[in-house]
């Protein structure tokens, strides 16, 4: 895991502002409230609502 726990504790969904869950298997961040996943590219979370993938 390239993302530190300190960073993961601070990341929130750009739409609803709820905490994001890191799914190491798929290497993305998930917002369970919105039902979307945000990709991680080169160890950088891409937190753009337009680019979120619906679950």
C-alpha positions, 0 to 999 in steps of 0.5 A: 500500500503506497498510501499512508494510513494518515492520508487515508484517514483524511480523505473524504468523498468530494460529493458527500464528504463522508470517509472513503474506504481503501480497497487494496485488492482493486486499488481504489477508494470507495464511498459506500454512501454514494456507491462510487469508487475513485481510482488511484493513479501512480499512488495519487487518488483521483477524487474527481466526481466526474471520473468516479466509477459507479459500483 
